[in-house]
Amino acid sequence: MKILVVDDESLARERLLRLVQKLQPGADCRQAANGEQALAMVERHRPDLLLLDIRMPGMSGIELASRLNSQTEPPAVIFCTAYDEYALQALRHQAVDYLLKPVREAELARALATAGRVNRVQLASLAALADTQRAAEAPIAGCRSHLSSQGHRGFETMPVADIRCLLAEQKYVTACSPTAELLVPDTLKELEREFGNRFLRVHRNALVARAHIIRLQRDEDGPWYVVLDGVSHRPVVSRRHLGQVKERLVAG
């Protein structure tokens, strides 16, 4: 495990490092004296875990944790502080644990064990997500890899794997990707029949890519709609299809 100890007090850093090296002899341990330095070291060394003080000059530990949470694969965080009033904020930032100084060896051992379990779960989750993404993007036997159209700009194609949604309006169907839109000659029913395991029907006028659904959302008393990655389109979900869309999201 790669561990970064962040504290503006050198004695506190050294004490934590000694405890960590005693409990985790094989750990790759580094230290930072403030939030800015820690942020740079996270970018450079990609630690698995931060032992993080809260009250520091400049960027506080809470601010640093907030910055890290915006990353795709943030490190786990254990807050180590002399103050107990930040526990709720630590919880909001998904901290593994909240230890009061002076940190006791037994408490640190428990927190390190928890952090190890968290990282194993994260790795398993990322591996499963990668498998799902690869399966969604893989060509399906008997199905086209691209949709095509002959328009005023000539012959155009769009990879099916790039399509986020298929929207029908009157006699036309528009395939939407993050970079382009393409009018295709197929009907939604034909596309659903061909790519049913890749796209989910959310409305009689819309199919959405299963692998690119971010969330189901509703504004006040308005209709439910699907938020997709990479495009601004928000296809409305009809009452008839709402149940299966929710089941899809629960199933992951």
PAZAPA-4460 file (N, C-alpha, C; in steps of 0.05 Angstrom, whole numbers, plus 32768, in hexadecimal, padded with zeros to 4 digits):
% residues 252
    n_x    n_y    n_z   ca_x   ca_y   ca_z    c_x    c_y    c_z   seq   type   mol
   8011   7FE8   8000   8000   8000   8000   8012   8019   8000     1      M     A
   800A   802D   7FF0   8018   8047   7FEF   8009   805A   8001     2      K     A
   8017   8065   8015   800B   8076   8029   8019   8091   802A     3      I     A
   8009   80A6   802A   8013   80C2   802D   8009   80CE   8047     4      L     A
   801C   80D7   8058   8015   80E4   8071   8016   8102   806D     5      V     A
   8000   8110   8073   7FFF   812D   806E   7FF9   813B   8088     6      V     A
   800D   814B   8091   800A   815A   80AA   801E   8171   80AA     7      D     A
   8016   8188   80B3   8029   819F   80B3   803C   819D   80CB     8      D     A
   8038   818B   80DE   804A   8188   80F5   805C   8170   80F0     9      E     A
   8076   8176   80EF   8089   8161   80E8   808A   814A   80FD    10      S     A
   8087   8151   8117   8087   813C   812B   806F   8129   8128    11      L     A
   8057   8135   8121   8040   8124   811D   8043   8112   8105    12      A     A
   804F   811D   80EF   8055   810C   80D8   8067   80F5   80DE    13      R     A
   807D   80FB   80EC   8090   80E6   80F2   8084   80D1   8104    14      E     A
   8074   80D8   8117   8067   80C5   8129   8055   80B2   8119    15      R     A
   8044   80BE   8107   8032   80AE   80F7   8041   809B   80E5    16      L     A
   8057   80A5   80D9   8067   8095   80C7   8073   807D   80D6    17      L     A
   807C   8081   80EE   8087   806B   80FE   8071   8056   8104    18      R     A
   8059   805F   810B   8043   804D   8110   803C   803D   80F7    19      L     A
   803A   804B   80E1   8032   803E   80C8   8047   8029   80C0    20      V     A
   8061   8030   80C2   8076   801D   80BB   8077   8005   80CD    21      Q     A
   806E   8009   80E6   806D   7FF2   80F9   8055   7FE0   80F1    22      K     A
   803F   7FEC   80EA   8026   7FDC   80E4   8026   7FD2   80C8    23      L     A
   8033   7FE0   80B5   8033   7FD8   8099   8050   7FDA   808F    24      Q     A
   8061   7FC6   8097   807E   7FC8   8090   8083   7FCA   8072    25      P     A
   8072   7FC0   8062   8077   7FC1   8045   806B   7FD9   8037    26      G     A
   805F   7FEB   8046   8052   8003   803A   8067   8016   802F    27      A     A
   805F   8023   8019   806F   8039   800D   8065   8053   8019    28      D     A
   8074   805E   802C   806B   8075   803B   8079   808F   8032    29      C     A
   8069   80A4   802F   8074   80BE   8028   8066   80D3   803A    30      R     A
   8070   80EB   803A   8065   8100   804B   8063   811B   803D    31      Q     A
   804F   812B   8045   804C   8146   803A   8045   8158   8051    32      A     A
   804E   8171   804F   804B   8184   8065   8033   8196   8062    33      A     A
   8025   8195   804C   800D   81A6   8048   7FFC   819B   8031    34      N     A
   7FE4   81A7   802E   7FD2   819D   801A   7FDB   819F   7FFE    35      G     A
   7FE8   81B6   7FF7   7FF2   81BA   7FDC   8007   81A5   7FD5    36      E     A
   801A   81A1   7FE7   802F   818D   7FE2   8023   8171   7FE0    37      Q     A
   800F   816C   7FF0   8002   8151   7FEF   7FF4   814D   7FD5    38      A     A
   7FE6   8162   7FCB   7FD8   815F   7FB1   7FEC   8159   7F9B    39      L     A
   8003   8166   7F9B   8017   8160   7F87   8022   8144   7F89    40      A     A
   8026   813A   7FA2   8030   811F   7FA6   801B   810A   7F9E    41      M     A
   8002   8110   7FA3   7FED   80FE   7F9A   7FED   80FA   7F7C    42      V     A
   7FF0   8110   7F6E   7FF2   810F   7F50   800A   80FF   7F47    43      E     A
   8020   8102   7F56   8039   80F6   7F4D   803C   80D8   7F56    44      R     A
   8033   80D2   7F6E   8038   80B7   7F79   801F   80A6   7F7B    45      H     A
   8007   80B1   7F78   7FEE   80A2   7F79   7FED   8090   7F92    46      R     A
   7FED   809B   7FAA   7FEB   808B   7FC2   7FCF   807E   7FC4    47      P     A
   7FCF   8067   7FD3   7FB5   805A   7FD8   7FA7   8066   7FF0    48      D     A
   7FB6   8073   8002   7FAA   807D   801B   7FB8   8096   8024    49      L     A
   7FA9   80A9   802E   7FB3   80C1   803B   7FAC   80C0   8059    50      L     A
   7FC0   80C5   806A   7FBC   80CB   8086   7FBD   80E9   8088    51      L     A
   7FA6   80F6   808C   7FA4   8112   8086   7F9C   8123   809F    52      L     A
   7FAC   8136   80A6   7FA5   814A   80BA   7F90   815D   80AE    53      D     A
   7F81   816B   80BF   7F6C   817D   80B6   7F75   819A   80B7    54      I     A
   7F7D   81A3   80CE   7F85   81C0   80D1   7FA2   81C3   80C8    55      R     A
   7FA5   81CE   80B0   7FC0   81D4   80A5   7FC0   81EF   8098    56      M     A
   7FD6   81FD   8097   7FD8   8217   8089   7FD1   8213   806C    57      P     A
   7FC4   8227   8060   7FBD   8224   8044   7FA5   8211   8040    58      G     A
   7FA9   81FD   8030   7F93   81EA   802A   7F8F   81D8   8042    59      M     A
   7F77   81D7   804D   7F71   81C5   8063   7F6F   81A8   805A    60      S     A
   7F6F   8196   806D   7F6B   817A   8066   7F50   8174   805A    61      G     A
   7F3B   8182   8063   7F20   817F   8058   7F20   8189   803B    62      I     A
   7F2D   819F   8036   7F2E   81AA   801A   7F3D   8197   8008    63      E     A
   7F53   818B   8012   7F62   8178   8002   7F52   8160   7FFC    64      L     A
   7F43   8155   8010   7F32   813E   800B   7F1D   8143   7FF6    65      A     A
   7F12   815C   7FF7   7EFE   8163   7FE3   7F09   8163   7FC7    66      S     A
   7F22   816E   7FC5   7F2F   816E   7FAB   7F34   8152   7FA1    67      R     A
   7F3D   8141   7FB3   7F43   8125   7FAB   7F2A   8116   7FA3    68      L     A
   7F14   811C   7FB0   7EFB   810D   7FAA   7EF1   8112   7F8D    69      N     A
   7EFB   8127   7F80   7EF3   812C   7F65   7F03   811B   7F51    70      S     A
   7F17   810D   7F5A   7F27   80FC   7F48   7F18   80E2   7F42    71      Q     A
   7F20   80D5   7F2C   7F13   80BC   7F24   7F19   80A6   7F38    72      T     A
   7F32   80A5   7F42   7F3A   8090   7F55   7F47   809D   7F6D    73      E     A
   7F38   80AA   7F7E   7F44   80B8   7F95   7F50   80A4   7FA9    74      P     A
   7F65   80AC   7FB7   7F6F   809B   7FCD   7F5C   809B   7FE4    75      P     A
   7F5E   8086   7FF4   7F4F   8085   800D   7F5B   809A   8020    76      A     A
   7F4B   80A4   8033   7F54   80B8   8046   7F4D   80B0   8062    77      V     A
   7F61   80B2   8074   7F5D   80B0   8091   7F65   80CB   809D    78      I     A
   7F52   80D9   80A9   7F59   80F2   80B6   7F65   80ED   80D1    79      F     A
   7F7B   80FC   80D6   7F89   80FA   80F0   7F8B   8116   80FB    80      C     A
   7F7C   811D   810F   7F7B   8139   8118   7F77   813A   8137    81      T     A
   7F7E   8152   8141   7F7A   8156   815E   7F5F   8160   8165    82      A     A
   7F4E   8164   8150   7F34   8171   8154   7F1E   815E   814C    83      Y     A
   7F09   815C   815D   7EF3   8149   8157   7EDB   8156   8149    84      D     A
   7EDC   8171   8144   7EC4   817E   8139   7EC2   817A   811B    85      E     A
   7ED6   816D   810E   7ED5   816A   80F1   7ECB   814E   80E8    86      Y     A
   7EC2   813F   80FB   7EBA   8123   80F5   7EA4   8121   80E0    87      A     A
   7E90   8133   80E2   7E7A   8133   80CF   7E84   813A   80B3    88      L     A
   7E95   814E   80B1   7EA1   8155   8096   7EB1   813E   808B    89      Q     A
   7EC0   8130   809C   7ED0   8119   8093   7EBE   8104   8088    90      A     A
   7EA7   80FF   8095   7E94   80EB   808C   7E8A   80F3   8070    91      L     A
   7E84   810D   806C   7E7A   8116   8052   7E8E   8112   803C    92      R     A
   7EA8   8112   8043   7EBD   810E   802F   7EC5   80F0   802E    93      H     A
   7EB4   80DF   8038   7EB8   80C2   8036   7ED3   80B8   8042    94      Q     A
   7EDA   80C4   8058   7EF3   80BB   8065   7EF0   809F   8070    95      A     A
   7F06   8090   806E   7F06   8074   8079   7F04   8075   8097    96      V     A
   7F11   8088   80A4   7F10   808A   80C1   7F18   80A6   80C9    97      D     A
   7F13   80AC   80E3   7F19   80C6   80EF   7F26   80C1   8109    98      Y     A
   7F41   80C5   810A   7F50   80BF   8122   7F59   80D9   8130    99      L     A
   7F56   80D9   814B   7F5E   80F0   815A   7F7B   80ED   8164   100      L     A
   7F8A   8103   8163   7FA6   8102   816C   7FA6   8104   818B   101      K     A
   7FB9   80F8   8198   7FCE   80E7   818B   7FC2   80CC   8182   102      P     A
   7FC8   80C5   8169   7FBD   80AD   815D   7FC8   8094   816B   103      V     A
   7FB6   8083   8174   7FBE   806A   8181   7FC4   8054   816D   104      R     A
   7FD7   8044   8173   7FDF   802E   8161   7FC8   801C   8159   105      E     A
   7FB8   8014   816D   7FA2   8001   8168   7F8D   800E   8155   106      A     A
   7F87   8028   8159   7F74   8035   8148   7F7E   8038   812C   107      E     A
   7F98   803E   8129   7FA3   8041   810E   7FA4   8026   8100   108      L     A
   7FA9   8010   810F   7FA9   7FF5   8103   7F8E   7FEF   80F8   109      A     A
   7F79   7FF5   8108   7F5E   7FF0   80FE   7F57   8000   80E5   110      R     A
   7F5F   801A   80E6   7F5A   802B   80CF   7F69   8022   80B6   111      A     A
   7F81   801A   80B9   7F91   8010   80A2   7F85   7FF7   8096   112      L     A
   7F7B   7FE5   80A8   7F6D   7FCD   809E   7F54   7FD4   808E   113      A     A
   7F45   7FE8   8098   7F2D   7FF0   808A   7F35   7FFC   806F   114      T     A
   7F4A   800D   806E   7F52   8019   8055   7F5B   8004   8041   115      A     A
   7F68   7FEF   804A   7F70   7FD9   8038   7F58   7FCC   802C   116      G     A
   7F43   7FC8   803C   7F2A   7FBC   8031   7F1D   7FCE   801D   117      R     A
   7F1D   7FE8   8023   7F11   7FFC   8010   7F1F   7FFB   7FF5   118      V     A
   7F3A   7FFA   7FF6   7F48   7FFA   7FDC   7F44   7FE0   7FCC   119      N     A
   7F41   7FCA   7FDA   7F3B   7FB1   7FCC   7F1F   7FB2   7FBF   120      R     A
   7F0C   7FBE   7FCD   7EF1   7FC1   7FC1   7EF2   7FD4   7FA9   121      V     A
   7F01   7FEA   7FAC   7F04   7FFC   7F95   7F0F   7FEF   7F7D   122      Q     A
   7F24   7FDF   7F81   7F31   7FD1   7F6A   7F1E   7FBE   7F5D   123      L     A
   7F0F   7FAF   7F6D   7EFC   7F9C   7F62   7EE6   7FAB   7F53   124      A     A
   7EDD   7FC1   7F5E   7EC8   7FD1   7F51   7ED2   7FDC   7F36   125      S     A
   7EEB   7FE6   7F35   7EF6   7FF1   7F1D   7EF9   7FDB   7F08   126      L     A
   7F02   7FC3   7F11   7F05   7FAD   7EFE   7EEA   7FA5   7EF2   127      A     A
   7ED5   7FA4   7F03   7EBB   7F9D   7EF9   7EB0   7FB2   7EE6   128      A     A
   7EB6   7FCB   7EEC   7EAD   7FE1   7EDA   7EBB   7FDF   7EBF   129      L     A
   7ED5   7FD9   7EC0   7EE4   7FD6   7EA6   7ED9   7FBF   7E96   130      A     A
   7ED3   7FA9   7EA3   7EC7   7F92   7E95   7EAD   7F99   7E88   131      D     A
   7E9C   7FA8   7E97   7E82   7FB0   7E8C   7E85   7FC2   7E74   132      T     A
   7E98   7FD5   7E77   7E9D   7FE8   7E61   7EA7   7FDA   7E48   133      Q     A
   7EB9   7FC7   7E4C   7EC4   7FB8   7E35   7EAE   7FA8   7E27   134      R     A
   7E9D   7F9B   7E38   7E87   7F8B   7E2C   7E73   7F9D   7E1D   135      A     A
   7E6E   7FB5   7E28   7E5C   7FC7   7E1A   7E66   7FD1   7E00   136      A     A
   7E81   7FD4   7DFE   7E8D   7FDF   7DE6   7E95   7FCA   7DD2   137      E     A
   7E95   7FB1   7DDA   7E9D   7F9B   7DC8   7E88   7F97   7DB2   138      A     A
   7E92   7F91   7D99   7E7F   7F8B   7D84   7E6E   7F73   7D8A   139      P     A
   7E54   7F74   7D83   7E42   7F5E   7D88   7E3D   7F4F   7D6F   140      I     A
   7E3F   7F35   7D70   7E3C   7F24   7D58   7E22   7F2B   7D4A   141      A     A
   7E23   7F2F   7D30   7E0B   7F35   7D20   7E02   7F51   7D21   142      G     A
   7E0F   7F63   7D30   7E07   7F7F   7D33   7E1C   7F91   7D25   143      C     A
   7E12   7FA7   7D1B   7E24   7FBA   7D0E   7E36   7FC7   7D23   144      R     A
   7E4E   7FCE   7D1C   7E60   7FDD   7D2E   7E5C   7FFB   7D2A   145      S     A
   7E51   8003   7D13   7E4C   8020   7D0D   7E30   8023   7D02   146      H     A
   7E24   803A   7D07   7E0C   8043   7CF9   7E14   8056   7CE3   147      L     A
   7E06   8056   7CCD   7E0E   8066   7CB6   7DF6   8075   7CAC   148      S     A
   7DFC   808B   7C9D   7DE7   809B   7C91   7DF2   80A9   7C78   149      S     A
   7DE1   80AC   7C65   7DE7   80BC   7C4D   7DD8   80D6   7C4E   150      Q     A
   7DE6   80EC   7C53   7DD9   8106   7C56   7DE5   811A   7C43   151      G     A
   7DDF   8134   7C49   7DE9   8149   7C38   7E07   814D   7C3A   152      H     A
   7E13   8142   7C50   7E30   8143   7C53   7E3E   812A   7C48   153      R     A
   7E2E   8119   7C3B   7E3A   8100   7C30   7E35   80E9   7C43   154      G     A
   7E45   80D4   7C40   7E42   80BB   7C50   7E4F   80C0   7C6B   155      F     A
   7E40   80BC   7C80   7E4B   80BF   7C9B   7E46   80A6   7CAC   156      E     A
   7E58   80A1   7CBE   7E55   808B   7CD0   7E5A   8093   7CED   157      T     A
   7E50   8083   7D00   7E55   8088   7D1C   7E58   806D   7D2A   158      M     A
   7E6E   8069   7D3A   7E71   8050   7D48   7E5B   804C   7D5C   159      P     A
   7E4F   8034   7D5D   7E39   802F   7D6F   7E43   8032   7D8C   160      V     A
   7E5C   802B   7D91   7E67   802D   7DAD   7E68   8049   7DB7   161      A     A
   7E68   805D   7DA4   7E69   8079   7DAC   7E4D   8085   7DB2   162      D     A
   7E38   8077   7DA9   7E1D   8083   7DAB   7E13   8082   7DC7   163      I     A
   7E09   8099   7DD1   7DFE   809B   7DEC   7DE0   8098   7DEB   164      R     A
   7DD2   80A2   7DD6   7DB5   809E   7DD5   7DAC   809F   7DB8   165      C     A
   7D95   8094   7DB3   7D88   8094   7D99   7D6C   80A0   7D9D   166      L     A
   7D67   80B7   7D90   7D4F   80C6   7D94   7D3E   80C7   7D7B   167      L     A
   7D25   80C1   7D7D   7D13   80C1   7D66   7D01   80DA   7D66   168      A     A
   7CFE   80E6   7D4F   7CEC   80FD   7D4C   7CE0   80FB   7D30   169      E     A
   7CC5   80F6   7D30   7CB6   80F2   7D18   7CC2   80D9   7D09   170      Q     A
   7CCC   80DD   7CF1   7CD7   80C6   7CE1   7CF5   80C2   7CE4   171      K     A
   7D01   80D3   7CF5   7D1E   80D2   7CF6   7D29   80C9   7D11   172      Y     A
   7D40   80BC   7D11   7D4E   80B4   7D29   7D69   80C1   7D29   173      V     A
   7D70   80CD   7D3F   7D8A   80DA   7D42   7D9B   80CA   7D56   174      T     A
   7DB3   80C2   7D4D   7DC7   80B6   7D5E   7DD9   80CB   7D69   175      A     A
   7DDC   80CC   7D84   7DEB   80E2   7D91   7E03   80D6   7D9F   176      C     A
   7E1B   80E1   7D99   7E33   80DB   7DA7   7E3F   80F4   7DB3   177      S     A
   7E54   80F2   7DC3   7E60   810B   7DCE   7E6A   811E   7DBA   178      P     A
   7E70   8115   7DA1   7E7D   8127   7D8E   7E6C   812C   7D75   179      T     A
   7E55   811E   7D71   7E46   8122   7D59   7E2A   8117   7D5C   180      A     A
   7E19   811F   7D49   7DFE   8114   7D46   7DF9   810B   7D2A   181      E     A
   7DEB   80F5   7D26   7DE8   80E9   7D0C   7DCB   80E0   7D08   182      L     A
   7DBE   80E9   7CF3   7DA4   80E0   7CEB   7DA7   80C5   7CDE   183      L     A
   7D99   80B1   7CE8   7D9B   8096   7CDD   7D80   808D   7CD1   184      V     A
   7D81   807B   7CBD   7D68   8072   7CB0   7D59   805D   7CBF   185      P     A
   7D64   8052   7CD4   7D58   803C   7CE3   7D42   8047   7CF6   186      D     A
   7D2F   8036   7CFD   7D1B   803D   7D11   7D26   8035   7D2D   187      T     A
   7D1A   8041   7D42   7D23   8039   7D5D   7D1D   801B   7D62   188      L     A
   7D07   8011   7D58   7D00   7FF5   7D5C   7D15   7FE3   7D4F   189      K     A
   7D1F   7FEA   7D37   7D33   7FDB   7D2A   7D4E   7FDC   7D39   190      E     A
   7D55   7FF3   7D43   7D6D   7FF6   7D52   7D6C   7FE8   7D6D   191      L     A
   7D55   7FE9   7D79   7D52   7FDA   7D93   7D54   7FBC   7D8E   192      E     A
   7D49   7FB3   7D78   7D4B   7F96   7D72   7D68   7F8E   7D6D   193      R     A
   7D77   7F9E   7D60   7D93   7F98   7D59   7DA6   7F9C   7D71   194      E     A
   7DA1   7FB1   7D80   7DB4   7FB8   7D96   7DA7   7FB8   7DB1   195      F     A
   7D93   7FA7   7DB5   7D84   7FA7   7DCE   7D95   7FA3   7DE7   196      G     A
   7DAB   7F94   7DE5   7DBC   7F90   7DFD   7DCE   7FA8   7E02   197      N     A
   7DD0   7FBA   7DF0   7DE1   7FD2   7DF3   7DD1   7FEB   7DFB   198      R     A
   7DB8   7FEC   7DF1   7DA7   8004   7DF5   7D8E   7FFC   7E05   199      F     A
   7D85   800F   7E15   7D6E   800B   7E26   7D58   801E   7E1D   200      L     A
   7D40   8014   7E1A   7D29   8024   7E13   7D1F   8034   7E2B   201      R     A
   7D1E   804E   7E2A   7D15   805F   7E40   7CFB   806D   7E39   202      V     A
   7CF4   806E   7E1F   7CDD   807C   7E15   7CD7   8072   7DFA   203      H     A
   7CBF   8075   7DF0   7CB9   806C   7DD5   7CCA   807B   7DC0   204      R     A
   7CD6   8091   7DC8   7CE6   80A1   7DB6   7D04   80A1   7DBD   205      N     A
   7D0C   8090   7DCF   7D28   8091   7DD7   7D34   8076   7DE1   206      A     A
   7D4C   8071   7DD8   7D5D   805B   7DE2   7D76   8068   7DED   207      L     A
   7D81   805D   7E04   7D99   8068   7E0F   7DAE   8052   7E12   208      V     A
   7DC7   8059   7E10   7DDD   8045   7E13   7DDF   803C   7E31   209      A     A
   7DDC   8023   7E36   7DDC   8019   7E51   7DF7   8020   7E60   210      R     A
   7E0D   801E   7E51   7E27   8021   7E5E   7E2D   803F   7E64   211      A     A
   7E1D   8051   7E5A   7E23   806D   7E5E   7E0E   807C   7E6E   212      H     A
   7DFD   806D   7E7C   7DEA   807A   7E8E   7DF8   8083   7EA8   213      I     A
   7DF6   809C   7EAF   7E02   80A6   7EC8   7DED   80A4   7EDE   214      I     A
   7DD5   80AE   7EDA   7DC1   80AD   7EEF   7DA6   80B3   7EE3   215      R     A
   7D92   80AD   7EF3   7D76   80B4   7EED   7D6F   80CC   7EFE   216      L     A
   7D63   80E1   7EF3   7D5F   80FA   7F01   7D43   8105   7EFD   217      Q     A
   7D3A   8115   7F10   7D20   8121   7F0E   7D22   813D   7F1B   218      R     A
   7D18   8151   7F0E   7D17   816C   7F19   7CFC   8173   7F23   219      D     A
   7CFA   8176   7F3E   7CE0   817C   7F4B   7CCA   8169   7F42   220      E     A
   7CB5   8173   7F36   7C9F   8162   7F2E   7CA0   815C   7F10   221      D     A
   7CB6   8160   7F03   7CB9   815B   7EE7   7CBD   813D   7EE1   222      G     A
   7CC0   8136   7EC8   7CC4   811A   7EC1   7CE0   8110   7EC8   223      P     A
   7CE3   80F6   7ECA   7CFD   80E9   7ECD   7D0C   80EB   7EB3   224      W     A
   7D26   80EE   7EB4   7D36   80ED   7E9C   7D52   80E0   7EA2   225      Y     A
   7D5F   80D8   7E8D   7D79   80CA   7E90   7D90   80DD   7E8A   226      V     A
   7DA3   80DE   7E9C   7DBC   80ED   7E98   7DD1   80DA   7E8D   227      V     A
   7DDC   80E2   7E76   7DF0   80D1   7E68   7E0B   80DF   7E68   228      L     A
   7E21   80D0   7E68   7E3B   80DD   7E67   7E41   80E6   7E4A   229      D     A
   7E4D   80FE   7E49   7E57   8107   7E2F   7E44   8117   7E1E   230      G     A
   7E2B   8117   7E24   7E17   8125   7E13   7E04   8135   7E24   231      V     A
   7DF9   814A   7E19   7DE6   815B   7E27   7DC9   8151   7E26   232      S     A
   7DC4   813F   7E14   7DA9   8134   7E11   7DA0   8126   7E2B   233      H     A
   7D88   812B   7E34   7D7D   811E   7E4C   7D62   8111   7E45   234      R     A
   7D63   80F9   7E39   7D4B   80EC   7E30   7D37   80E7   7E47   235      P     A
   7D1E   80EF   7E43   7D09   80EB   7E57   7D02   80CE   7E59   236      V     A
   7CFD   80C5   7E71   7CF5   80A9   7E76   7CD6   80A8   7E7A   237      V     A
   7CC9   8098   7E6A   7CAC   8096   7E6D   7CA4   8086   7E85   238      S     A
   7C8C   8089   7E8F   7C83   8079   7EA6   7C84   805B   7E9F   239      R     A
   7C7E   8054   7E87   7C7E   8038   7E7E   7C99   802C   7E81   240      R     A
   7CAE   803B   7E7C   7CC9   8030   7E7C   7CD9   8036   7E96   241      H     A
   7CCD   8046   7EA8   7CDC   804E   7EC0   7CE5   8037   7ED1   242      L     A
   7CD4   8023   7ED4   7CDC   800C   7EE5   7CF4   7FFE   7EDB   243      G     A
   7CF6   7FF8   7EC1   7D0D   7FE9   7EB7   7D26   7FFA   7EB7   244      Q     A
   7D23   8014   7EB4   7D3B   8025   7EB5   7D46   8025   7ED2   245      V     A
   7D35   8027   7EE6   7D3E   8025   7F02   7D4B   800B   7F08   246      K     A
   7D3F   7FF5   7EFD   7D4B   7FDA   7F01   7D67   7FD9   7EF5   247      E     A
   7D6A   7FE5   7EDE   7D84   7FE5   7ED1   7D99   7FF4   7EE2   248      R     A
   7D91   800A   7EED   7DA4   801A   7EFD   7DAB   800B   7F17   249      L     A
   7D98   7FFE   7F23   7D9D   7FEE   7F3B   7DAF   7FD7   7F35   250      V     A
   7DAB   7FCA   7F1E   7DBB   7FB3   7F16   7DD8   7FBB   7F0F   251      A     A
   7DDC   7FD5   7F09   7DF6   7FDF   7F02   7DFC   7FDB   7EE5   252      G     A
***
